[in-house]
Amino acid sequence: MGSLLRGRELRTIFDSFCPFDEDLSLKPEDERITLLAANSNNWWETRAFVMLSALGDQSPIIVQFSHNSNTKIGGLTGKVFTPEGLGYRGNAALYGARANIDWITSEAEAFGADLVAVSLDHFALPEFEEDKQYKQRACPTGAAGKVEAAWSFIEAAGLADEVEDLTPDLARKYQAYLSSDEYIEFVSDFMGTVEIMNPAWGMIDTEGIPPVLDFVITRDIADAVRMGLGNMGMMLEAELGATGQSGDEVAYEELRGGELDAFAELAAAFIDYTGAEGIAYDIGMKHAAKAGETHEIDVVKLETVQRRIIERTGVYVPFAQHGGTGSAGVAKGLIGKQNVNTAFLVAGSQARYEHFDAQAEKVRGGDKKVCGTDVETNVYLEAVYNEALSRMEPTGSYQAGPACFEALGW
């Protein structure tokens, strides 16, 4: 067959892999499964991930395309080499989205992969700057109601002490941000990408956005997808607080006791208010981990928060682990979706380097065979495939196709 999973199909698979029993006790580890979410930055990474998914009994995999990777594939001037004087009139984000979805759809069909789901990853919101005078593209009247509604919900939930104090002045600044050129352009790019790619999963990156504004934005985007686009299928991933950034040297602070309970309540209320179906928050990871760099997973926080979300909403909301490259292990099931990007880029680049280094004289001499397309279609592709296999095996999802097909009724 060979076709991409849609959002409700991915939702069904996640539900079947829920790590909690009906009484909300944690299932034994050997009964829990995490899905690998592999970021693709080029054609050959996409092919490697699809081939891995299609092999044997098949394995579920989420292939992720970030706003950054879409704009690079789309040829955005300033992000990719562009000859001086050459004009560019297209929307690189949307052009790249079309190119990527066409390619992965064809790859799934060609290799007969039935368990590949497309995800949008790290569509980053413009930074909120409290002292900035935002250029308005729209009247902020509607924004005021959105801010007031979120604040009223937070107060009614008894969580006002867990977020910033929403003074009238700060509320006006939030309204200005929501009506700004930057925010409206972001929404336009995200909605356009969702419309083109029809992904099973979509993530908005609200890193650094204050909590109250995060409530507002996430609800706003969720409503725009569901009501504006009429897309009831895509699973929206929401981000509450930091998830770890490249070069971030701030030490991870564990929450325990009352502090952990308060955060769990806030996260559960966040999901309740926004209707998001996936969530990310800080569990001690960092992006772009270098070789040998590992970070321990805060399993206590994960279990506490994930259980509390189900208690409040009645819905299993998969946790998305960012910075999976440097994770010290796999918290199977508690992590629903393990994001990996850096490891694949490193594996592919190291394979290229070793290939050229071993035949340096032939490269300098212009040997076509050594310098040809086989470097990408064999050396690079095989290295990425092998790295993806090594990352998938510990998750429990490798060759889990029969369980997925059963859950889907196929």
VEXLO-913403 format. One record per residue (C-alpha): residue number from 1; residue in one letter; y, x, z. Coordinates in steps of 0.05 Angstrom, whole numbers, plus 32768, in hexadecimal, padded with zeros to 4 digits. Example, Ala and Ser with C-alpha at 12.3 -4.5 7.8 and 13.67 -1.06 7.14 Angstrom:
2
i=1	aa=A	north=7FA6	east=80F6	up=809C
i=2	aa=S	north=7FEB	east=8111	up=808F
This chain:
410
i=1	aa=M	north=8000	east=8000	up=8000
i=2	aa=G	north=8039	east=802C	up=8019
i=3	aa=S	north=8078	east=800A	up=8032
i=4	aa=L	north=80AA	east=8016	up=8069
i=5	aa=L	north=80A4	east=7FF3	up=80AD
i=6	aa=R	north=80DB	east=7FC1	up=80BC
i=7	aa=G	north=80FD	east=7FB7	up=80FE
i=8	aa=R	north=80D2	east=7F7E	up=8118
i=9	aa=E	north=8093	east=7FA4	up=8104
i=10	aa=L	north=80AA	east=7FE1	up=812A
i=11	aa=R	north=80BC	east=7FB4	up=8165
i=12	aa=T	north=8075	east=7F99	up=8164
i=13	aa=I	north=8058	east=7FDF	up=8165
i=14	aa=F	north=8084	east=7FF3	up=819F
i=15	aa=D	north=8071	east=7FB4	up=81C5
i=16	aa=S	north=8028	east=7FC3	up=81BC
i=17	aa=F	north=8034	east=8009	up=81D8
i=18	aa=C	north=805D	east=7FF2	up=8215
i=19	aa=P	north=804C	east=8023	up=824D
i=20	aa=F	north=804D	east=7FEF	up=8283
i=21	aa=D	north=8018	east=7FBB	up=8295
i=22	aa=E	north=802A	east=7F72	up=82A1
i=23	aa=D	north=8036	east=7F81	up=82EB
i=24	aa=L	north=8064	east=7FBA	up=82D5
i=25	aa=S	north=8037	east=7FF1	up=82EE
i=26	aa=L	north=8035	east=802E	up=82C2
i=27	aa=K	north=7FF7	east=8033	up=8295
i=28	aa=P	north=7FCB	east=8071	up=8299
i=29	aa=E	north=7FE7	east=80AA	up=826E
i=30	aa=D	north=7FAD	east=80A9	up=823D
i=31	aa=E	north=7FBF	east=8061	up=822D
i=32	aa=R	north=8008	east=806F	up=821E
i=33	aa=I	north=8026	east=8083	up=81DB
i=34	aa=T	north=8068	east=809F	up=81C4
i=35	aa=L	north=8081	east=809C	up=817C
i=36	aa=L	north=809C	east=80DB	up=815B
i=37	aa=A	north=80E1	east=80D1	up=813D
i=38	aa=A	north=80EC	east=8109	up=810C
i=39	aa=N	north=8131	east=8117	up=80F0
i=40	aa=S	north=8134	east=8125	up=80A5
i=41	aa=N	north=816A	east=8150	up=8088
i=42	aa=N	north=814E	east=8159	up=8042
i=43	aa=W	north=811B	east=813F	up=8010
i=44	aa=W	north=80E3	east=816D	up=8026
i=45	aa=E	north=80E8	east=815B	up=8070
i=46	aa=T	north=80E2	east=8112	up=805C
i=47	aa=R	north=80A4	east=8121	up=8032
i=48	aa=A	north=8084	east=8148	up=806B
i=49	aa=F	north=808E	east=810F	up=809C
i=50	aa=V	north=8074	east=80DA	up=806B
i=51	aa=M	north=8036	east=8104	up=805A
i=52	aa=L	north=8027	east=810D	up=80A4
i=53	aa=S	north=802C	east=80C2	up=80B0
i=54	aa=A	north=7FFF	east=80B2	up=8074
i=55	aa=L	north=7FC7	east=80E3	up=8085
i=56	aa=G	north=7F83	east=80C8	up=809A
i=57	aa=D	north=7F86	east=8089	up=80C4
i=58	aa=Q	north=7FD2	east=808E	up=80C1
i=59	aa=S	north=8003	east=809B	up=80F9
i=60	aa=P	north=8043	east=8076	up=8109
i=61	aa=I	north=8082	east=809F	up=8100
i=62	aa=I	north=80CC	east=8092	up=8102
i=63	aa=V	north=80F4	east=80BA	up=80CF
i=64	aa=Q	north=813C	east=80C0	up=80E3
i=65	aa=F	north=817B	east=80C9	up=80B9
i=66	aa=S	north=81BB	east=80DA	up=80DD
i=67	aa=H	north=8201	east=80CB	up=80C4
i=68	aa=N	north=8209	east=8116	up=80BB
i=69	aa=S	north=81CA	east=811E	up=8091
i=70	aa=N	north=81DC	east=80E2	up=8066
i=71	aa=T	north=8222	east=80FD	up=8058
i=72	aa=K	north=8205	east=8141	up=8045
i=73	aa=I	north=81D2	east=8122	up=8016
i=74	aa=G	north=820C	east=80F8	up=7FFC
i=75	aa=G	north=8233	east=8137	up=7FEB
i=76	aa=L	north=826E	east=8130	up=801B
i=77	aa=T	north=82A3	east=8165	up=800A
i=78	aa=G	north=82AC	east=8193	up=8045
i=79	aa=K	north=8264	east=8189	up=805D
i=80	aa=V	north=8242	east=81A4	up=801F
i=81	aa=F	north=8258	east=81D8	up=7FEC
i=82	aa=T	north=8289	east=81BA	up=7FBB
i=83	aa=P	north=82AC	east=81E3	up=7F85
i=84	aa=E	north=82F7	east=81E8	up=7F8E
i=85	aa=G	north=831B	east=81B3	up=7F67
i=86	aa=L	north=82E1	east=8183	up=7F62
i=87	aa=G	north=82F1	east=813C	up=7F76
i=88	aa=Y	north=82C4	east=810E	up=7F9D
i=89	aa=R	north=82D1	east=80C3	up=7F9C
i=90	aa=G	north=8292	east=80A6	up=7FBC
i=91	aa=N	north=8281	east=8093	up=8003
i=92	aa=A	north=8252	east=80CC	up=8014
i=93	aa=A	north=8232	east=80A8	up=804F
i=94	aa=L	north=821E	east=806D	up=8025
i=95	aa=Y	north=820B	east=8096	up=7FE8
i=96	aa=G	north=81DE	east=80C1	up=8014
i=97	aa=A	north=81C0	east=8083	up=8034
i=98	aa=R	north=81AC	east=8068	up=7FF0
i=99	aa=A	north=818E	east=80AB	up=7FDB
i=100	aa=N	north=8167	east=80B3	up=801B
i=101	aa=I	north=814B	east=806C	up=801E
i=102	aa=D	north=8136	east=806F	up=7FD5
i=103	aa=W	north=8112	east=80B1	up=7FE0
i=104	aa=I	north=80EC	east=809D	up=801F
i=105	aa=T	north=80D9	east=805A	up=8001
i=106	aa=S	north=80BC	east=807C	up=7FC5
i=107	aa=E	north=8098	east=80B0	up=7FF0
i=108	aa=A	north=8078	east=807A	up=801C
i=109	aa=E	north=805F	east=8057	up=7FDE
i=110	aa=A	north=8046	east=8097	up=7FBD
i=111	aa=F	north=801E	east=80AE	up=7FFA
i=112	aa=G	north=8008	east=8069	up=8011
i=113	aa=A	north=802C	east=806E	up=8054
i=114	aa=D	north=8030	east=802B	up=8078
i=115	aa=L	north=804A	east=8041	up=80BC
i=116	aa=V	north=808C	east=8064	up=80AB
i=117	aa=A	north=80CA	east=8046	up=80CA
i=118	aa=V	north=8111	east=805C	up=80B8
i=119	aa=S	north=8144	east=8067	up=80EE
i=120	aa=L	north=818E	east=8076	up=80EF
i=121	aa=D	north=819D	east=80AD	up=8122
i=122	aa=H	north=81DD	east=80C6	up=8142
i=123	aa=F	north=8211	east=809B	up=8120
i=124	aa=A	north=8246	east=80B6	up=814F
i=125	aa=L	north=8280	east=808A	up=8166
i=126	aa=P	north=82C6	east=80A8	up=8161
i=127	aa=E	north=82D9	east=80C9	up=81A2
i=128	aa=F	north=8302	east=809D	up=81D1
i=129	aa=E	north=8342	east=80C0	up=81E5
i=130	aa=E	north=8368	east=809C	up=821C
i=131	aa=D	north=83AC	east=80B9	up=820A
i=132	aa=K	north=83A6	east=80B2	up=81BF
i=133	aa=Q	north=83D2	east=8082	up=8199
i=134	aa=Y	north=83A0	east=8061	up=816B
i=135	aa=K	north=83B6	east=804B	up=8126
i=136	aa=Q	north=83A4	east=8002	up=8122
i=137	aa=R	north=8380	east=7FE4	up=80E7
i=138	aa=A	north=8378	east=7F9F	up=8106
i=139	aa=C	north=8399	east=7F73	up=813A
i=140	aa=P	north=837B	east=7F85	up=817E
i=141	aa=T	north=8379	east=7F3D	up=8197
i=142	aa=G	north=832E	east=7F34	up=818B
i=143	aa=A	north=8320	east=7F77	up=81AC
i=144	aa=A	north=8340	east=7F5F	up=81EC
i=145	aa=G	north=830E	east=7F27	up=81F3
i=146	aa=K	north=82D4	east=7F57	up=81E9
i=147	aa=V	north=82ED	east=7F86	up=821F
i=148	aa=E	north=82F9	east=7F4C	up=824F
i=149	aa=A	north=82B4	east=7F2F	up=8243
i=150	aa=A	north=8291	east=7F71	up=8250
i=151	aa=W	north=82B8	east=7F7D	up=8290
i=152	aa=S	north=82AA	east=7F37	up=82A9
i=153	aa=F	north=8260	east=7F42	up=829E
i=154	aa=I	north=8260	east=7F85	up=82C2
i=155	aa=E	north=8286	east=7F67	up=82FD
i=156	aa=A	north=8257	east=7F2B	up=8301
i=157	aa=A	north=821C	east=7F5B	up=8302
i=158	aa=G	north=823A	east=7F7F	up=833E
i=159	aa=L	north=8240	east=7FC0	up=8317
i=160	aa=A	north=828C	east=7FCB	up=8316
i=161	aa=D	north=8285	east=8007	up=8345
i=162	aa=E	north=8255	east=8029	up=8313
i=163	aa=V	north=8287	east=802B	up=82DA
i=164	aa=E	north=82D0	east=803E	up=82CF
i=165	aa=D	north=8306	east=8012	up=82EE
i=166	aa=L	north=831F	east=7FE7	up=82B6
i=167	aa=T	north=8369	east=7FE4	up=82C3
i=168	aa=P	north=8395	east=7FBA	up=8294
i=169	aa=D	north=83B0	east=7FFA	up=8276
i=170	aa=L	north=836B	east=8015	up=8267
i=171	aa=A	north=8355	east=7FD2	up=824B
i=172	aa=R	north=838F	east=7FD5	up=821A
i=173	aa=K	north=837A	east=801B	up=8205
i=174	aa=Y	north=8333	east=8003	up=81F9
i=175	aa=Q	north=834F	east=7FCA	up=81CF
i=176	aa=A	north=8378	east=7FFC	up=81A5
i=177	aa=Y	north=833A	east=8027	up=819A
i=178	aa=L	north=8311	east=7FEB	up=8183
i=179	aa=S	north=8347	east=7FD8	up=8151
i=180	aa=S	north=8352	east=801F	up=8138
i=181	aa=D	north=8347	east=803D	up=80F3
i=182	aa=E	north=8313	east=806C	up=8110
i=183	aa=Y	north=82E8	east=8037	up=8131
i=184	aa=I	north=82EC	east=8006	up=80F7
i=185	aa=E	north=82D9	east=803D	up=80C6
i=186	aa=F	north=829D	east=804F	up=80F1
i=187	aa=V	north=8286	east=8007	up=80F3
i=188	aa=S	north=828E	east=8001	up=80A8
i=189	aa=D	north=8264	east=803F	up=809B
i=190	aa=F	north=822E	east=802A	up=80CC
i=191	aa=M	north=822A	east=7FE3	up=80B2
i=192	aa=G	north=8229	east=7FFC	up=806A
i=193	aa=T	north=81F1	east=802B	up=807A
i=194	aa=V	north=81C9	east=7FF5	up=809E
i=195	aa=E	north=81D2	east=7FC7	up=8062
i=196	aa=I	north=81BA	east=7FFD	up=8031
i=197	aa=M	north=8180	east=801B	up=8058
i=198	aa=N	north=8169	east=7FDE	up=8080
i=199	aa=P	north=814E	east=800C	up=80B6
i=200	aa=A	north=811B	east=7FF8	up=80E9
i=201	aa=W	north=8144	east=801B	up=811F
i=202	aa=G	north=818E	east=802D	up=8124
i=203	aa=M	north=81B1	east=8058	up=8157
i=204	aa=I	north=81FB	east=805A	up=8168
i=205	aa=D	north=8210	east=8099	up=818D
i=206	aa=T	north=8241	east=8086	up=81C4
i=207	aa=E	north=8240	east=80CB	up=81E5
i=208	aa=G	north=8280	east=80D2	up=820E
i=209	aa=I	north=8294	east=8089	up=8208
i=210	aa=P	north=82A6	east=806B	up=824D
i=211	aa=P	north=8273	east=8039	up=8267
i=212	aa=V	north=829C	east=7FF9	up=8261
i=213	aa=L	north=82B1	east=800B	up=821A
i=214	aa=D	north=8268	east=801C	up=820C
i=215	aa=F	north=8254	east=7FD5	up=8221
i=216	aa=V	north=8289	east=7FB9	up=81F2
i=217	aa=I	north=8279	east=7FE5	up=81B6
i=218	aa=T	north=822D	east=7FDD	up=81BA
i=219	aa=R	north=8233	east=7F91	up=81BE
i=220	aa=D	north=8266	east=7F92	up=8186
i=221	aa=I	north=8238	east=7FBB	up=8158
i=222	aa=A	north=81FB	east=7F91	up=816A
i=223	aa=D	north=8220	east=7F51	up=8159
i=224	aa=A	north=823A	east=7F6F	up=8118
i=225	aa=V	north=81F3	east=7F81	up=8102
i=226	aa=R	north=81D3	east=7F3F	up=8116
i=227	aa=M	north=820A	east=7F0E	up=8105
i=228	aa=G	north=8235	east=7F35	up=80D4
i=229	aa=L	north=81FC	east=7F50	up=80AA
i=230	aa=G	north=81C9	east=7F1B	up=80BD
i=231	aa=N	north=8199	east=7F53	up=80CF
i=232	aa=M	north=816D	east=7F3C	up=8107
i=233	aa=G	north=8139	east=7F71	up=80FC
i=234	aa=M	north=8157	east=7FB5	up=810C
i=235	aa=M	north=814B	east=7FD0	up=8152
i=236	aa=L	north=818E	east=7FE9	up=816C
i=237	aa=E	north=818C	east=8026	up=8199
i=238	aa=A	north=81C4	east=8029	up=81CC
i=239	aa=E	north=81D9	east=8067	up=81F2
i=240	aa=L	north=81F0	east=8064	up=823A
i=241	aa=G	north=8213	east=80A4	up=824F
i=242	aa=A	north=8201	east=80EA	up=8238
i=243	aa=T	north=81BE	east=80FB	up=8218
i=244	aa=G	north=81CC	east=8146	up=8211
i=245	aa=Q	north=81F5	east=816B	up=81DE
i=246	aa=S	north=81EF	east=81AD	up=81B9
i=247	aa=G	north=820C	east=81E4	up=81E4
i=248	aa=D	north=8214	east=81B6	up=8220
i=249	aa=E	north=8211	east=81E3	up=825D
i=250	aa=V	north=821B	east=81AC	up=8291
i=251	aa=A	north=81E0	east=81AD	up=82C0
i=252	aa=Y	north=81B6	east=816E	up=82C2
i=253	aa=E	north=81BE	east=8147	up=8303
i=254	aa=E	north=8182	east=811F	up=831B
i=255	aa=L	north=8190	east=80D9	up=8337
i=256	aa=R	north=8165	east=80C1	up=8370
i=257	aa=G	north=8166	east=808A	up=83A4
i=258	aa=G	north=81A2	east=805B	up=83A1
i=259	aa=E	north=81C3	east=8082	up=8368
i=260	aa=L	north=8186	east=807A	up=833C
i=261	aa=D	north=817F	east=8030	up=834E
i=262	aa=A	north=81C8	east=8025	up=833B
i=263	aa=F	north=81C0	east=8048	up=82F8
i=264	aa=A	north=8181	east=801F	up=82EA
i=265	aa=E	north=81A8	east=7FDF	up=82F8
i=266	aa=L	north=81E0	east=7FF6	up=82CA
i=267	aa=A	north=81AF	east=8007	up=8292
i=268	aa=A	north=818B	east=7FC4	up=8299
i=269	aa=A	north=81CD	east=7F9F	up=8298
i=270	aa=F	north=81E3	east=7FC8	up=825B
i=271	aa=I	north=81A5	east=7FB1	up=8235
i=272	aa=D	north=81AD	east=7F6A	up=824E
i=273	aa=Y	north=81F5	east=7F66	up=8236
i=274	aa=T	north=81EF	east=7F8A	up=81F3
i=275	aa=G	north=81AB	east=7F72	up=81DD
i=276	aa=A	north=8198	east=7FB9	up=81C7
i=277	aa=E	north=814D	east=7FC5	up=81BD
i=278	aa=G	north=814C	east=8010	up=81C9
i=279	aa=I	north=8171	east=803B	up=81FC
i=280	aa=A	north=8182	east=8084	up=8207
i=281	aa=Y	north=819E	east=80A4	up=8246
i=282	aa=D	north=819C	east=80E8	up=8266
i=283	aa=I	north=8158	east=8100	up=827E
i=284	aa=G	north=8167	east=814B	up=827D
i=285	aa=M	north=8162	east=815B	up=8233
i=286	aa=K	north=8191	east=8183	up=8206
i=287	aa=H	north=819A	east=8183	up=81BB
i=288	aa=A	north=818B	east=81BF	up=818E
i=289	aa=A	north=815E	east=81E4	up=81C0
i=290	aa=K	north=8152	east=822C	up=81AB
i=291	aa=A	north=810E	east=824F	up=81A9
i=292	aa=G	north=80EF	east=8251	up=81EF
i=293	aa=E	north=8122	east=8221	up=820D
i=294	aa=T	north=8102	east=81E6	up=8230
i=295	aa=H	north=811B	east=81AD	up=825B
i=296	aa=E	north=80F4	east=8184	up=828D
i=297	aa=I	north=80F2	east=8139	up=8285
i=298	aa=D	north=810C	east=810F	up=82C0
i=299	aa=V	north=80CF	east=80E2	up=82C2
i=300	aa=V	north=80E5	east=80C1	up=8303
i=301	aa=K	north=8125	east=80A9	up=82E3
i=302	aa=L	north=8101	east=8093	up=82A4
i=303	aa=E	north=80CE	east=8069	up=82C8
i=304	aa=T	north=8101	east=804A	up=82F7
i=305	aa=V	north=8133	east=8036	up=82C1
i=306	aa=Q	north=8100	east=801F	up=828E
i=307	aa=R	north=80DD	east=7FF2	up=82C0
i=308	aa=R	north=8120	east=7FD5	up=82D9
i=309	aa=I	north=8134	east=7FC3	up=8292
i=310	aa=I	north=80F4	east=7F9A	up=828A
i=311	aa=E	north=80FE	east=7F7A	up=82CE
i=312	aa=R	north=8144	east=7F62	up=82BB
i=313	aa=T	north=813C	east=7F51	up=8272
i=314	aa=G	north=80F2	east=7F42	up=826B
i=315	aa=V	north=80F1	east=7F70	up=822E
i=316	aa=Y	north=80D4	east=7FB5	up=8223
i=317	aa=V	north=810B	east=7FE2	up=8209
i=318	aa=P	north=80F1	east=8024	up=81EF
i=319	aa=F	north=8114	east=8063	up=8209
i=320	aa=A	north=812B	east=8093	up=81D3
i=321	aa=Q	north=8127	east=80DC	up=81E8
i=322	aa=H	north=815C	east=8107	up=81C8
i=323	aa=G	north=8154	east=8153	up=81C6
i=324	aa=G	north=8108	east=814F	up=81BE
i=325	aa=T	north=8104	east=8195	up=81A1
i=326	aa=G	north=810D	east=81B4	up=81E6
i=327	aa=S	north=80E7	east=8181	up=820F
i=328	aa=A	north=80B6	east=81A2	up=823F
i=329	aa=G	north=8083	east=816B	up=8231
i=330	aa=V	north=8079	east=8123	up=821A
i=331	aa=A	north=8081	east=80EB	up=824D
i=332	aa=K	north=8051	east=80C0	up=8224
i=333	aa=G	north=8066	east=8078	up=8220
i=334	aa=L	north=80A1	east=807E	up=824F
i=335	aa=I	north=80C2	east=80A0	up=8214
i=336	aa=G	north=80B9	east=806E	up=81DD
i=337	aa=K	north=80D9	east=8098	up=81A6
i=338	aa=Q	north=80DC	east=80E3	up=81A8
i=339	aa=N	north=8114	east=80FF	up=817C
i=340	aa=V	north=8108	east=8144	up=815D
i=341	aa=N	north=8136	east=8166	up=812B
i=342	aa=T	north=8144	east=81AF	up=813B
i=343	aa=A	north=80FA	east=81C3	up=813D
i=344	aa=F	north=80F0	east=81AF	up=80F5
i=345	aa=L	north=812E	east=81D3	up=80DB
i=346	aa=V	north=8119	east=8212	up=8101
i=347	aa=A	north=80D1	east=820F	up=80E9
i=348	aa=G	north=80E5	east=8207	up=80A1
i=349	aa=S	north=811A	east=823D	up=80A3
i=350	aa=Q	north=80EC	east=826F	up=80C6
i=351	aa=A	north=80B7	east=8262	up=8091
i=352	aa=R	north=80EA	east=8270	up=805A
i=353	aa=Y	north=8101	east=82AF	up=807D
i=354	aa=E	north=80BB	east=82CA	up=8086
i=355	aa=H	north=80AB	east=82BB	up=803D
i=356	aa=F	north=80E7	east=82E0	up=8023
i=357	aa=D	north=80E3	east=8318	up=8056
i=358	aa=A	north=809B	east=8327	up=8042
i=359	aa=Q	north=80AE	east=832C	up=7FF9
i=360	aa=A	north=80F5	east=8347	up=7FFE
i=361	aa=E	north=80EF	east=8377	up=7FC4
i=362	aa=K	north=80D6	east=8341	up=7F96
i=363	aa=V	north=8110	east=8314	up=7FAB
i=364	aa=R	north=8141	east=834C	up=7F9C
i=365	aa=G	north=811E	east=8358	up=7F5A
i=366	aa=G	north=8126	east=8310	up=7F44
i=367	aa=D	north=80DD	east=82FC	up=7F46
i=368	aa=K	north=80DE	east=82B3	up=7F31
i=369	aa=K	north=809C	east=82A3	up=7F53
i=370	aa=V	north=80B4	east=82BC	up=7F96
i=371	aa=C	north=80F9	east=829C	up=7F90
i=372	aa=G	north=80E3	east=825B	up=7F6F
i=373	aa=T	north=80DC	east=8213	up=7F84
i=374	aa=D	north=809A	east=8221	up=7FA8
i=375	aa=V	north=80C4	east=823B	up=7FE2
i=376	aa=E	north=80DB	east=81F4	up=7FF0
i=377	aa=T	north=80A0	east=81CB	up=7FD8
i=378	aa=N	north=806B	east=81F6	up=7FFA
i=379	aa=V	north=8086	east=8229	up=802C
i=380	aa=Y	north=80BC	east=81FD	up=804B
i=381	aa=L	north=8096	east=81BB	up=8043
i=382	aa=E	north=8056	east=81D5	up=8063
i=383	aa=A	north=807B	east=81F4	up=809E
i=384	aa=V	north=809F	east=81B2	up=80AD
i=385	aa=Y	north=805F	east=818B	up=80A5
i=386	aa=N	north=803A	east=81B8	up=80D6
i=387	aa=E	north=8072	east=81B5	up=8109
i=388	aa=A	north=8074	east=8169	up=8103
i=389	aa=L	north=8028	east=8166	up=810F
i=390	aa=S	north=802F	east=8192	up=814C
i=391	aa=R	north=8066	east=8165	up=8167
i=392	aa=M	north=8040	east=8125	up=815A
i=393	aa=E	north=7FFC	east=8137	up=8178
i=394	aa=P	north=8013	east=8138	up=81C1
i=395	aa=T	north=8033	east=80F3	up=81BA
i=396	aa=G	north=7FF1	east=80CE	up=81B3
i=397	aa=S	north=8009	east=80AD	up=8172
i=398	aa=Y	north=7FE4	east=80DC	up=8142
i=399	aa=Q	north=7FB1	east=80B2	up=811B
i=400	aa=A	north=7FC5	east=8074	up=8143
i=401	aa=G	north=7FC8	east=804C	up=8103
i=402	aa=P	north=7F8E	east=801C	up=8114
i=403	aa=A	north=7FB0	east=8007	up=8156
i=404	aa=C	north=7FF1	east=7FFB	up=8130
i=405	aa=F	north=7FCF	east=7FD3	up=80F9
i=406	aa=E	north=7FAC	east=7FA9	up=812D
i=407	aa=A	north=7FED	east=7F9B	up=8151
i=408	aa=L	north=800E	east=7F87	up=810F
i=409	aa=G	north=7FD3	east=7F5B	up=80FB
i=410	aa=W	north=7FC8	east=7F82	up=80BB
